[in-house]
Amino acid sequence: MLQQPEVNAWVVIKPDETVIIRIARSEMGQGTSTGLAQMVAEELECDWSKVTYEFPTPGQNAARNHVWGSFFTAGSQGIRGSVDLVRSGGAAARMMLIEAAARRWGVAASECSAGQGKIVHASSRRSTTFGAVASAAAKLAPPTNIPLKDPKDWKLIGKDVKRLDTPDKTQGKTIFGIDIRLPGMLYAAFSACPVNGGKIKRFDATKIATNTGVKKIVQIEDYGVAVVADSWWRAKTALDALPIEWDDGENAKVSSSSIDAVLKEGLDANDVVVGNQSGNAKAVLANAAKTFEAVYSYPYQAHATMEPMNATALFTGERCEVWCSTQNGDAALAVVAQAAGLRPERCDVHKTFLGGGFGRRSSSQDYVRQAVLIAKQMPGIPIKMLWSREEDMTHDWYHPITQCKMIAGFDKDNNLIAIHYRISGQSIFASIGPTQIRNGLDPVTFSGFSAGGNEDAFGYTIPNLLVDYAMRNPHLHSGFWRGVTINHNAIFIECFMDELASHAGIDALEFRRKLMGNHPKHLAVLNAAAERGGWGKPAPAGIFRGLAQAMVFGSYVAACAEVSVVGNNVKVHRIVAATDPGYAVNPGQIERQVAGSFVYGLTGLFLGGITVKDGKVEQQNFDSYDMMRIRQMPKVETVLMPSGGFWGGVGEPTICVAAPAVLNAIAAATGKRYRTFPLQAQGLSLV
């Protein structure tokens, strides 16, 4: 339950001056909780050293007419999707506290001011604290006209303050979904058909019914089985011993090679939709003085969150509550209600910290549904369902597999006059939200290719441009994976741009600059990364450089990478990353997010990649789906250049420029282009 009394929905101030700021968005290590608290505290004018926070529930949000807005935390929306709402909450609370103090003193509120958790009436030299008037302020009607500070007057936004969640994490006090303990709780291990889309034929529950600690064996719809026991290990051990016969269905015929063939067919198919077009690229290419072509392919990627999927559910027949790590509290609540067969107001979801999200806990709430369906079989008993690592790896909602065929045309004077990008790949919304697809167009597919706008604009002016898409959906689920489709699109765009520069015999930076005159913010971050990275200056012996840039999630980003290649061993020594997010709430946290995004991006480039055999995912654990090690991590330098006037994302944008910058540097070092990933499958090792 939320603490009372509150000044308003966003702010609770206790008599000891502790300021509790309510955070609707999820915290998965990205620092959103601290950033949102900074924005509330900025307008509140409280003492930052007194600030802590708590998470309201989506059920409470619905009951209060969605006062906290969205509980969705993905697409780098945590900060930028909440700016006006949270700042208004802090400003309104400040106005109410000032009004309460003014009434106590019998003066006009306009004669009072607030700062550092105190209210002052300058002319009479009276002052009081927020805690002393918080109860009185809570009784006032909230203001309707709420002016916000001009950015030039910010004191806390833009400062590198320490994260609020770090102390508890370092002391082991933080509660993640996997840590939930409730009185009388039992544990469930779950297994789905190894082939996505397959079903259960039969299983023999009698074989494990008398195993120590086993309480119940439950079938989950037509595709899964769960064992409930008095410990998770006993449940998992019994589940492993349960004879299950699966009906794999037609999808058992699918393999990585058959998926590859389907995508290759799409590269020349006619059933396409256009995402961006100017001029007449096909006609110009047909008559170009010379053309250049390349095909790139990008694999499925697993999220591999440190905390596997889990949820704890308590179903009583009249009410259902769930405790879980989720990036989408609103969707989780809807899933709970639907699975429980109850009205939403009889359900709630208690959000915990996330042991990794990366989009997996936003794309689907499948694990939440399963926990509720199990709990319904044992009313009144809390059931914690936890997937094994193998279950988590083989039943992910993966980064979509994609190929891209690119054809560029030059005139007789070696000027680039046309490009046709043909994308063939899986649609994310076909898996997670088919209603979002309009006229065959999945908008997420064209991330980084858009003709303009404030989200993901293409950063080059090409006289004749065509970007089209052949949707091809294999049987595996696809979903949001940190950075989403820009991760492969940036490779397609930026590596091909390097190839074209080489083909034209022009320096890669100069080649780009000639095409970026109409894209000043794109160009600014590219120039900044190149300058800090030493582009155009001699590199140390054996070191080669590569560039990449993009605009995505509302931010402009660029990278300059330095690598060396000895035999088949690649060492990424340094990456300079320039980013313009408009406004920077916490610069230090942005730097850490940039470095963290490179870990994810380089892991995917060198080590990631999900393959399929007999319809089943072959990678089952970290022994076959590896992660970067600390020794492999390059030095990361961040050039933060907020230009103001807009709010861009931070957690995801820079991930997309790491891979193409490194690939372009590898090409400079070796003279060879790698167009299929992961690189370890091409014989390259990250050292």
C-alpha positions in Angstrom: 0.0 0.0 0.0 1.1 3.6 -0.7 2.3 5.6 2.3 0.0 8.3 3.6 -0.5 11.2 3.9 0.7 12.5 0.6 1.0 16.1 -0.7 -0.1 14.9 -4.1 0.2 11.6 -6.0 3.9 12.2 -6.7 5.2 13.5 -3.4 5.0 12.2 0.2 6.8 14.3 2.8 7.2 12.8 6.3 7.6 14.8 9.5 11.3 13.9 9.6 11.6 15.7 6.2 12.1 12.5 4.2 10.8 13.1 0.7 9.3 10.1 -1.0 8.9 10.5 -4.8 6.7 8.0 -6.6 8.1 6.4 -9.7 5.7 4.8 -12.2 8.4 3.6 -14.7 10.4 0.4 -14.1 14.0 0.3 -12.9 16.2 -2.3 -14.5 19.6 -0.7 -13.9 19.3 2.1 -16.4 18.9 4.8 -13.7 15.4 6.0 -14.7 14.2 6.1 -11.0 17.0 8.5 -10.1 16.4 10.6 -13.2 12.7 10.9 -12.7 13.2 11.7 -9.0 15.7 14.5 -10.1 13.0 16.1 -12.3 10.3 16.0 -9.5 12.8 17.3 -7.0 13.9 20.1 -9.3 10.4 21.5 -9.4 9.7 20.6 -5.8 12.8 22.5 -4.5 13.4 19.9 -1.8 16.6 18.8 -0.2 18.0 16.1 -2.5 19.8 14.4 0.4 16.4 13.6 1.9 15.0 12.0 -1.2 13.9 8.4 -1.6 11.3 6.7 -3.8 8.6 4.1 -4.1 6.7 2.3 -6.9 2.9 2.7 -7.1 1.1 -0.2 -8.7 -0.8 -0.1 -12.0 -3.9 -1.1 -10.1 -3.6 2.0 -8.0 -3.0 4.1 -11.1 -6.2 2.8 -12.7 -8.1 3.5 -9.6 -6.9 7.1 -9.6 -7.7 7.8 -13.2 -4.1 7.1 -14.3 -2.7 10.0 -12.4 0.9 8.6 -12.9 0.5 8.1 -16.6 2.1 5.2 -18.4 3.9 2.3 -16.6 5.6 1.3 -19.8 9.4 1.4 -19.7 10.9 0.7 -23.1 12.0 2.5 -26.3 14.1 4.8 -24.1 10.9 6.4 -22.9 11.5 6.3 -19.2 12.6 9.9 -18.9 11.5 11.6 -22.1 8.0 10.1 -21.9 7.4 11.5 -18.5 9.0 14.9 -18.5 6.0 17.3 -18.3 3.9 14.9 -16.1 6.6 14.4 -13.4 7.8 18.0 -13.4 4.2 19.2 -13.0 3.8 16.8 -10.1 6.8 18.3 -8.3 5.8 21.9 -9.1 2.2 21.4 -7.9 3.5 19.9 -4.6 5.8 22.9 -4.1 2.9 25.3 -4.7 0.7 23.5 -2.2 3.5 23.5 0.4 4.0 27.2 -0.1 0.3 27.9 0.1 0.0 25.9 3.4 2.8 27.9 5.0 1.4 31.2 3.7 -1.9 30.5 5.2 -0.3 29.6 8.5 1.4 33.0 8.5 -1.5 34.9 7.1 0.5 36.2 4.1 0.1 35.9 0.4 1.7 32.8 -1.2 3.3 35.1 -3.8 5.4 36.6 -1.0 6.9 33.2 -0.1 9.5 31.0 -1.8 10.8 27.5 -1.5 14.3 26.0 -1.6 16.2 23.1 -0.1 13.2 21.8 1.6 12.3 25.0 3.3 9.7 27.8 2.8 10.7 31.4 3.5 8.7 34.6 3.9 11.5 37.0 3.3 9.9 40.2 4.6 9.1 38.8 8.0 12.1 36.4 8.0 9.9 33.5 8.9 10.7 30.1 7.6 9.4 26.5 8.0 10.2 23.1 6.6 8.3 21.0 4.1 7.7 18.4 6.8 6.1 20.8 9.1 3.4 21.9 6.6 3.0 18.7 4.5 -0.1 17.5 6.3 -1.8 20.9 5.8 -0.7 21.1 2.2 -2.2 17.7 1.5 -5.6 19.1 2.4 -5.5 21.8 -0.2 -7.0 21.6 -3.7 -4.2 21.0 -6.2 -3.4 24.0 -8.5 -4.6 23.9 -12.0 -2.2 26.4 -13.5 1.3 24.9 -12.9 4.2 26.9 -14.5 7.5 25.0 -14.9 11.0 26.2 -14.6 12.9 27.5 -17.6 15.9 25.2 -18.3 18.3 28.0 -17.5 17.1 28.0 -13.9 17.6 24.3 -13.3 19.7 23.4 -10.3 19.4 19.6 -10.1 18.5 18.6 -13.7 21.8 18.4 -15.5 23.8 17.5 -12.4 25.7 14.2 -11.9 24.0 13.1 -8.7 24.5 9.7 -7.2 21.9 7.1 -8.0 19.3 6.5 -5.3 19.2 2.7 -5.8 22.9 2.0 -5.5 23.2 1.7 -1.7 20.6 -1.0 -1.3 22.0 -2.9 -4.3 25.5 -2.9 -2.9 24.2 -4.2 0.5 22.0 -6.9 -1.0 18.7 -5.3 0.2 17.1 -4.7 -3.2 14.2 -6.9 -4.0 14.0 -8.3 -7.5 11.1 -10.5 -8.7 13.2 -13.6 -8.0 13.6 -12.5 -4.4 9.9 -12.3 -3.5 8.9 -14.4 -0.4 5.4 -14.6 0.9 4.0 -16.6 3.8 3.0 -20.2 2.8 4.5 -19.8 -0.7 5.1 -22.7 -3.0 7.3 -22.9 -6.0 6.7 -23.8 -9.6 9.0 -25.0 -12.4 7.7 -24.7 -15.9 8.4 -26.3 -19.3 6.9 -25.4 -22.7 7.1 -27.4 -25.9 10.7 -27.1 -27.2 9.3 -26.2 -30.6 7.4 -22.9 -30.6 3.9 -23.6 -31.7 4.0 -27.2 -30.6 1.7 -28.9 -28.1 1.5 -31.5 -25.4 0.5 -35.0 -26.5 0.5 -36.6 -23.1 2.5 -36.8 -19.8 2.4 -39.3 -17.0 2.0 -37.3 -13.7 2.0 -40.6 -11.7 5.8 -40.9 -12.2 6.6 -37.9 -10.0 3.4 -37.4 -7.9 5.0 -39.0 -4.9 8.4 -37.2 -5.2 9.5 -35.4 -2.0 7.9 -32.0 -1.8 5.8 -32.2 -4.9 2.3 -30.7 -4.4 0.7 -30.6 -7.8 1.4 -31.2 -11.5 -0.4 -28.7 -13.7 -0.9 -28.5 -17.5 -0.8 -24.9 -18.8 -3.1 -24.6 -21.8 -2.0 -26.9 -24.6 1.7 -26.1 -24.7 3.2 -26.4 -21.2 3.5 -28.2 -17.9 4.4 -27.0 -14.4 5.3 -28.8 -11.3 4.5 -27.1 -7.9 6.6 -28.1 -4.9 7.9 -26.8 -1.6 11.1 -25.6 -3.1 12.0 -24.6 -6.7 14.8 -27.2 -6.9 12.4 -30.0 -6.0 9.9 -28.7 -8.5 12.6 -28.5 -11.2 14.1 -31.9 -10.4 10.6 -33.5 -10.6 9.8 -31.7 -13.8 13.0 -33.0 -15.4 11.9 -36.5 -14.5 8.4 -36.1 -15.8 7.8 -38.1 -19.0 6.3 -35.7 -21.5 5.5 -36.5 -25.1 5.4 -33.4 -27.3 3.7 -32.8 -30.6 6.2 -30.6 -32.3 4.0 -30.0 -35.3 5.1 -28.6 -38.7 7.5 -26.2 -37.1 9.8 -29.1 -36.4 10.8 -28.9 -40.0 12.3 -25.4 -39.6 16.0 -24.8 -39.5 18.4 -21.8 -39.7 19.0 -22.7 -43.3 15.3 -22.8 -44.2 14.8 -19.5 -42.5 17.7 -18.0 -44.4 16.2 -19.2 -47.6 12.9 -17.6 -46.8 14.6 -14.3 -46.1 16.7 -14.5 -49.2 13.6 -14.9 -51.3 12.2 -11.7 -49.8 15.2 -9.7 -51.1 13.8 -10.0 -54.6 10.1 -10.4 -54.0 7.3 -8.1 -55.2 5.1 -8.2 -52.1 6.8 -5.3 -50.4 5.8 -2.1 -48.6 7.7 1.2 -48.9 9.1 2.9 -45.8 10.9 5.9 -47.4 11.1 7.0 -51.0 12.3 10.1 -52.9 13.0 10.4 -56.6 13.0 7.2 -58.7 15.7 5.0 -57.4 14.9 2.0 -59.5 15.0 3.9 -62.8 18.1 5.8 -61.9 19.9 2.6 -60.8 19.0 1.0 -64.1 20.8 3.8 -66.0 23.6 4.5 -63.6 27.2 4.7 -64.9 28.1 2.1 -62.3 26.4 0.3 -59.5 27.5 -1.4 -56.3 25.6 -4.1 -54.4 25.9 -5.7 -51.0 23.8 -8.1 -48.9 24.0 -8.1 -45.1 22.3 -10.5 -42.6 21.7 -10.2 -38.9 20.7 -13.1 -36.7 18.2 -13.7 -33.9 19.5 -12.5 -30.6 18.4 -13.6 -27.1 18.0 -11.1 -24.3 19.8 -13.3 -21.7 18.7 -11.2 -18.7 20.6 -12.1 -15.6 17.2 -12.7 -13.9 15.2 -15.4 -15.8 11.5 -14.9 -16.3 9.5 -15.3 -13.1 6.4 -14.1 -11.3 4.7 -14.8 -8.0 0.9 -15.0 -8.1 -1.8 -15.2 -5.4 -5.2 -16.1 -6.6 -8.1 -16.3 -4.1 -11.1 -16.6 -6.4 -12.2 -13.1 -5.6 -8.8 -11.4 -6.2 -5.5 -11.9 -7.9 -2.2 -10.2 -7.1 1.1 -10.7 -8.8 4.6 -9.7 -7.8 7.1 -9.5 -10.7 9.8 -7.8 -12.7 8.0 -6.1 -15.6 8.7 -3.3 -18.1 5.0 -2.8 -18.7 3.0 -2.7 -15.6 -0.2 -1.8 -17.5 0.1 -4.8 -19.8 1.0 -7.1 -16.9 -2.2 -6.0 -15.1 -4.3 -6.6 -18.2 -2.7 -10.1 -18.5 -3.4 -10.9 -14.9 -7.0 -9.9 -15.1 -7.5 -11.9 -18.3 -5.8 -15.0 -17.1 -7.5 -14.8 -13.7 -11.0 -14.3 -15.2 -11.5 -11.3 -13.0 -12.3 -7.6 -13.5 -9.1 -5.5 -13.5 -10.1 -3.7 -10.3 -9.9 -7.0 -8.5 -6.3 -7.5 -9.6 -3.0 -5.8 -9.1 0.7 -6.0 -10.0 3.4 -5.2 -7.5 6.5 -4.1 -9.5 9.9 -5.0 -8.3 13.3 -4.1 -9.5 14.3 -5.9 -12.7 17.4 -8.1 -13.0 17.7 -7.1 -16.6 15.0 -6.1 -19.1 16.4 -5.1 -22.5 12.9 -5.3 -23.9 12.2 -8.9 -22.9 9.9 -7.9 -20.1 8.0 -5.4 -22.3 7.5 -7.5 -25.4 5.5 -10.2 -23.7 4.0 -10.9 -20.3 3.9 -14.6 -21.0 5.5 -15.5 -17.7 3.0 -13.4 -15.8 0.1 -15.3 -17.5 1.7 -18.7 -16.7 2.1 -17.8 -13.0 -1.5 -16.8 -12.7 -2.8 -20.0 -14.5 -0.7 -22.1 -12.1 -2.0 -20.2 -9.1 -5.6 -20.6 -10.2 -5.1 -24.3 -9.6 -4.2 -23.7 -6.0 -6.4 -20.9 -4.7 -5.2 -19.1 -1.6 -1.5 -20.2 -1.9 1.1 -17.9 -3.3 3.0 -19.6 -6.1 6.3 -18.4 -7.4 7.0 -19.6 -10.9 10.6 -19.4 -12.1 11.9 -20.4 -15.6 15.2 -22.2 -15.7 17.9 -20.6 -17.7 17.4 -23.2 -20.5 13.7 -22.4 -20.6 14.5 -18.7 -20.7 17.0 -19.0 -23.5 14.9 -21.2 -25.7 11.5 -19.5 -25.3 12.6 -15.9 -25.7 11.0 -13.2 -27.8 14.1 -12.7 -29.9 15.6 -9.8 -31.7 14.2 -10.3 -35.2 16.2 -12.0 -37.8 16.8 -9.7 -40.9 18.6 -9.4 -44.2 19.1 -6.4 -46.3 20.1 -6.1 -50.0 21.5 -2.7 -51.0 22.2 -1.3 -54.4 23.9 2.0 -55.0 24.4 3.9 -58.2 27.0 6.5 -59.2 27.1 8.9 -62.2 30.0 9.3 -64.5 31.6 11.8 -62.2 31.5 9.3 -59.3 28.7 11.1 -57.5 26.3 8.9 -55.5 22.9 9.3 -57.1 20.7 6.5 -55.8 20.3 3.8 -53.2 17.8 1.0 -52.9 17.6 -0.7 -49.5 15.5 -3.9 -49.5 14.9 -5.2 -46.0 13.6 -8.8 -45.7 12.9 -10.0 -42.2 10.7 -10.6 -39.3 8.1 -8.1 -38.0 8.1 -7.4 -34.3 4.5 -6.2 -34.2 3.4 -9.4 -36.0 4.4 -11.1 -32.8 3.5 -8.6 -30.1 0.8 -6.4 -31.6 -0.6 -7.2 -35.0 -3.1 -4.3 -34.8 -0.1 -1.9 -35.0 0.6 -3.1 -38.6 -1.1 -0.8 -41.1 -1.3 -1.9 -44.8 1.4 -4.4 -44.2 3.7 -1.8 -42.7 5.5 -2.5 -39.4 6.8 1.0 -38.5 9.5 -0.4 -36.2 11.1 -2.1 -39.2 12.3 1.3 -40.7 14.0 2.6 -37.6 16.8 4.9 -38.7 15.3 5.1 -42.3 12.5 7.6 -41.7 12.3 10.6 -44.0 12.2 13.0 -41.1 10.5 13.5 -37.8 11.7 13.6 -34.2 12.4 9.9 -33.6 14.6 8.1 -36.1 15.4 10.2 -39.2 17.7 9.0 -41.9 20.8 11.3 -41.8 21.7 11.5 -45.5 20.3 13.3 -48.5 20.3 10.9 -51.4 18.7 12.2 -54.7 17.0 9.0 -55.4 16.2 6.8 -52.4 14.0 3.7 -51.9 13.6 1.8 -48.7 11.2 -1.1 -48.9 10.4 -4.2 -46.9 9.4 -7.8 -47.4 7.8 -9.1 -44.2 8.9 -12.7 -43.5 7.8 -14.2 -40.2 9.4 -17.5 -39.1 7.9 -19.5 -36.2 10.0 -18.0 -33.4 8.5 -15.0 -31.5 10.3 -11.7 -32.1 10.2 -8.8 -29.7 12.0 -5.6 -28.6 15.7 -6.2 -27.9 17.7 -3.2 -26.5 17.9 -0.8 -29.4 15.5 -2.8 -31.5 15.7 -2.7 -35.3 18.2 0.2 -35.5 20.9 -2.3 -34.3 20.8 -4.0 -37.7 19.6 -1.0 -39.7 22.6 1.0 -38.6 24.9 -1.8 -39.8 23.2 -1.8 -43.1 23.3 2.0 -43.5 26.7 2.8 -42.0 28.7 -0.2 -43.2 27.3 0.2 -46.7 28.1 3.9 -46.6 31.7 3.0 -45.8 31.8 0.6 -48.7 30.5 3.3 -51.0 33.1 5.7 -49.8 35.8 3.1 -50.5 34.3 2.3 -53.9 34.4 6.0 -54.7 37.9 6.5 -53.4 36.9 9.1 -50.9 37.6 9.3 -47.2 34.7 7.8 -45.2 34.1 11.0 -43.1 34.3 13.3 -46.1 32.0 11.1 -48.1 29.4 11.3 -45.4 29.8 15.0 -44.9 28.9 15.6 -48.5 25.5 13.9 -47.9 24.7 15.5 -44.6 24.4 19.2 -45.3 20.6 19.0 -44.6 21.1 17.1 -41.4 23.1 19.4 -39.0 22.5 17.5 -35.8 23.5 14.2 -37.4 26.6 15.9 -38.7 27.4 17.6 -35.4 27.7 14.3 -33.4 29.6 12.6 -36.3 32.1 15.5 -36.4 32.5 15.4 -32.6 33.1 11.7 -32.5 35.6 11.9 -35.4 37.5 14.8 -33.8 37.8 13.2 -30.4 38.6 9.9 -32.0 41.5 11.4 -33.9 40.1 10.9 -37.4 42.5 12.2 -40.1 45.4 12.0 -37.7 48.0 9.1 -37.6 46.8 6.2 -35.5 49.2 4.2 -33.3 50.9 1.4 -35.1 48.5 -1.4 -35.8 45.4 0.6 -34.9 42.6 1.3 -37.4 39.6 3.5 -37.1 35.9 3.3 -38.1 32.9 5.6 -38.0 29.2 5.4 -37.7 26.3 7.7 -36.9 22.5 7.5 -36.4 19.5 9.3 -35.1 17.1 7.1 -33.1 14.9 7.2 -30.0 14.9 11.0 -30.5 18.7 11.3 -30.0 21.6 11.9 -32.3 24.6 9.5 -31.8 27.9 8.7 -33.4 31.0 6.6 -32.7 34.6 6.4 -33.7 36.1 3.0 -32.9 39.8 1.9 -32.8 40.7 -1.7 -33.3 43.6 -3.9 -34.1 43.5 -7.3 -35.8 46.2 -9.9 -35.4 45.3 -13.1 -37.4 41.7 -13.8 -36.4 41.9 -12.0 -33.1 40.2 -8.6 -32.9 40.9 -6.2 -30.1 38.6 -3.2 -29.7 40.8 -0.7 -27.9 38.7 2.4 -27.7 35.3 3.8 -28.8 34.5 7.5 -28.7 30.7 8.1 -28.5 29.1 11.4 -29.2 25.5 11.9 -28.2 23.0 14.7 -28.3 19.9 13.8 -26.3 18.6 17.4 -26.3 18.6 17.6 -22.5 20.8 15.6 -20.2 19.2 14.9 -16.8 22.2 13.1 -15.2 25.3 13.3 -17.3 27.3 10.7 -15.3 24.5 8.2 -15.7 24.4 8.9 -19.5 28.1 8.0 -19.7 27.5 4.8 -17.9 24.5 4.0 -20.1 26.7 4.5 -23.2 29.4 2.2 -21.9 26.7 -0.4 -21.0 25.1 -0.2 -24.4 28.4 -1.0 -26.0 28.7 -4.2 -23.9 25.4 -5.3 -25.3 26.1 -4.2 -28.9 29.5 -5.7 -29.1 28.3 -9.0 -27.5 25.7 -9.3 -30.2 28.2 -8.5 -32.9 30.9 -10.9 -31.9 29.2 -13.6 -29.8 25.4 -13.5 -30.1 23.2 -15.3 -32.6 20.4 -17.8 -32.1 20.3 -20.8 -34.4 17.5 -23.3 -35.1 17.6 -27.0 -35.7 14.5 -29.2 -36.0 12.4 -26.2 -35.0 14.2 -25.9 -31.7 16.6 -23.2 -30.5 20.1 -24.7 -30.2 21.6 -22.3 -27.6 20.3 -23.2 -24.2 22.7 -21.5 -21.7 25.7 -19.3 -21.4 28.0 -22.1 -22.5 26.6 -21.8 -26.0 25.4 -18.2 -25.9 28.4 -16.3 -24.6 28.8 -12.8 -23.1 31.6 -10.3 -23.3 34.2 -10.4 -20.5 35.6 -7.4 -18.7 39.0 -8.0 -20.4 37.4 -7.6 -23.8 35.8 -4.2 -23.0 37.2 -1.2 -24.8 37.9 2.1 -23.3 34.8 4.2 -23.8 34.9 8.0 -24.0 31.6 9.9 -24.1 31.2 13.3 -25.7 27.9 14.6 -24.3 26.6 17.5 -26.3 23.0 18.3 -25.3 21.8 21.0 -27.7 18.5 21.6 -25.9 15.0 22.0 -27.2 14.0 18.4 -27.2 14.1 15.2 -25.1 15.8 12.2 -26.6 16.5 8.8 -25.2 19.6 7.5 -23.6 19.5 3.8 -22.7 19.3 2.5 -26.3 20.5 4.9 -29.0 24.2 4.5 -28.8 24.1 0.7 -28.9 23.5 0.9 -32.6 26.7 2.7 -33.6 29.1 0.4 -31.8 28.8 -2.5 -34.2 29.1 -0.6 -37.5 32.0 1.6 -36.2 33.9 -1.5 -35.2 33.1 -3.3 -38.5 34.3 -0.4 -40.5 37.5 -0.3 -38.4 38.0 -4.1 -39.0 37.5 -3.5 -42.8 40.2 -0.8 -42.6 42.5 -3.1 -40.8 42.0 -6.2 -43.0 40.6 -5.0 -46.3 37.8 -7.5 -45.8 34.1 -6.9 -45.3 32.1 -9.0 -42.9 28.4 -9.0 -43.7 27.1 -12.0 -41.7 27.0 -12.2 -38.0 28.0 -13.1 -35.3 31.7 -12.6 -36.1 32.7 -15.7 -34.2 30.8 -17.7 -36.7 33.1 -16.1 -39.4 36.2 -17.2 -37.5 36.9 -13.9 -35.7 37.6 -13.8 -31.9 37.1 -10.8 -29.6 40.2 -10.6 -27.4 
